[in-house]
Every structure is written in structure tokens, then in C-alpha cells.
């Protein structure tokens, strides 16, 4: 109930939107082929889940999460190292930003050639821009680290490894989380788009949306789109929770309750 | 290191130091320090005073080796074998702690890294936490502390590993009288117990009088020592005694001279 009291404004806004939607459908203001009624969407969902959608959701989530894990595992340490060794960063800075400017989707054919047609290509496509954005955020977070605390690391004779793991990592953590947030949306967008238009594998939310749409099952199409949106919200919520937990020492960040 | 040997009782010597910051945007570009020399004796409690902007913190950072002078020598006593024998505490106490560590972790971390083991480490932590009245706060993060608590934490962290020379930059600004008195007496106790040399940077006369045995007043452009006063007065110092008033007057005169 506490949760309800805190979120009633947002909830009532969403409720209002659905209300308007229901009204439009009830008064038949829009052709149901373009905009089906909320209740027909709701009625379609259980059948969809039984039919194929649960497997689709699992597949998409799996791909997105794998991409994010890969991006973090490589992006965070390399970014911190480059932030620590500014001279090394100066060398790779230009190429890095050039790479970041290439739209990831344009690189997909390359990934297909290198990694072949299959899971690896999809995950690599999503991992690639995610890794870059997390890396760049880790670099800038580490580069902005508090000089007085780095001075303390020198006083205590910390070696490079401990300077990075005990000081720079925490100094950069808020910025790393900003990167992860961006990476989450990149990965989801890219995975769903690739599933939709490039017939790799038969499963995935994007595939589901596309198949429903191409067979004119409009309520199901809407349902699948909304489920994709909810997955986005869910992933964001998980990242926020992790962020609040890991940054609970920051001023103005408190764990809820 | 070459050059004349350090006098036996010096903790730190600055000799003919020149220092200026790289081009500043306001166009003032002259040397901040020119042929500046200063000697800090071992075991002394020295206060460095000067108007705001006079270069007090810069001096502290030069002494600590954070800033390197363009010319001249900064020599440490050969007794200072580890980097952590000479510590500088920034005037913003949050810079002196790791905000991602709790109070206890903050006090423990330097000792852990310097390989203080077992009961020796435990005793030291316990002593400091009691002295600076932090025991009840051990699981709290720095961001949740009050200004006075945070300052006490920063001090106990920087003093935990028994440094031989401590440079404290404005450790009492932003503290009220009562807290200030508490911290002063804790610092005094610790300085005597650990035989620390203490350099206190401040712009406040009563802060200078609270701990100083010697007070150096600097004036700027280029920075020079305006007055160098010795105070012979026991601790704790009572205000409004004739001796205290005389010291205070001497200091105020010194500062006034520095401003002209």
C-alpha cells in the first residue's frame, strides 16, 4: 500500500490514458484494424503467452542480458584502466569516438560476416554499442576522480590494481551506472529490431511482433508491443534498484524504506 | 638528494622556493612564491596564518609534495621513511575520506593497507574512535554525518597511521565553538602521544591560538613571512587571561602589518 501511495500520480496518469483509449474504442472513433480496443488486447494476451510469447520473451531477455554482461565485463575494467592511464586514453580517444559515431545497426552485416548467422551476431551487435558507452562513461568517471583521494592512494603506497579497484572504481561508479542505463536501452532496441527484420532464429519478441503484424492479428501485435515496453521498464527498474543499492553512500541516494 | 644537509631537528625545510600556477585566466600571472624559505622543527605545532587568497593552502600543498615548486628545495627529515609519514588534510573534509566506506571502514582502511595487524590495529581504531567520539557512528556513511562529525572522521582517518608530520588545512572552519574545542583537545592529546609535528593552516586568530606554539603570518605577492611569533603558554589555554590577551594582540598586530 505504501508503494501505491507513493506512485498514485503515475498510476492515475496511465489509468487515464487507458481510459481515453477505451473511450475511443467504445465510440468507434478509430477503425479497430488501426487501434483495437483495450479489452481485445487484454483478451489476446493469455493465448499469446501460451502460443509462443513466453519463449519469445525468454529469448529476447537472454540476448539483452548476455550483451549487457559482456559489455560490463569488458567495458568497466578497460574504461577504468584508460581513465587511470590518461596517456593511453589519449591514444585511443579519437578512434573510440569515431567508432561510437558509426550507427551500430550499420555494422550488423559486418558482424554477420565475422561471427556468422546466429546468436553470436545478435548478441555482438547489442553488446558493441553498450560496451562503448559503458567504457566511455567509465573513462570519464575515472578521469574526474577526486584528486585528494588519489593523493591518499599514493600516501598508502597502493599499487595500480588497488588504486583502480579501491578508489577509481567507486569514483567512477555513478558515471558507470549512467552508461549502463543507456546500454540497457541500446541493447533492447537493437535486439528487438534485429529479431524483427533479420530472420535469425525463430524466437524473440521482435519476431513475435513482426509475425503477428504480418498476419493481421492486430490485438496480438499491440499486446506484444506493450509487453516489449514492459520489459524495458522492468530492466530499468532492476538497474535503478542495483544503482540505489550500490550507490547508497552517495549524498541524496538512499535505499527506499 | 644533494644539497646541504637538513638541520638535525627539522621535520621539513623549504629553501628558496619559487612557485606560480600556470597561466591564470584573470591575467595575474606573477610568481606566487619567490625565494621562500621556511623551517618546521620536529615536534612543534606551527600555525600558518594569512588573509584569504594569500596562498596558505598552496604552501600546505607544496610542503606535502602535492605541488612541485619550479625552483628550490623541499626537504623532509630522513626519519620520514614512508610516504604516509607526511600527510596533508584537505580543507574539505569529504576529500579526506572515502565516501563509499563507512566510518569504521574509513578509519581502518589506511591501517589495513599499511599492514597493521591484529590487536595493534584494533587498539588503534578503538582509541581513535573513542578520542574523536565516532564509536556510535561506526556503520554510518560519511554523507550522512554532520559537519563536525565528518571533520572528526577526516582527522581520525588521516591521523590513524601515526604520521610524523601532519598538515591540516582549515580543520576548524565550519565548526562551532564547542566542537572546535573538543577537536582541538583531541588533536593536542594525539600530537603529544604520537610525537607528531603539526602544521595548522587557518585564517582565524582563535584557531591559531588554540594549538600553535609558533605562528607564521604570510602576506602575498610574492608570499613572504610577515611575522614569526613564538607562543609560550601551557595547555589547555584559557581565554581572557593576561597572557592569552597579549598573544592575541600580538597576532592581530602581525596580521594588520601583513595587510598593509
Interface residues (C-beta under 8 A of the other chain):
Chain A: X146 X148 X149 X151 X152 X154 X155 X156 X157 X158 X162 X166 X167 X170 X173 X248 X249 X250 X251 X252
Chain B: X66 X82 X83 X84 X87 X88 X90 X92 X95 X96 X98 X99 X100 X101 X109 X110 X113 X114 X141 X142 X143
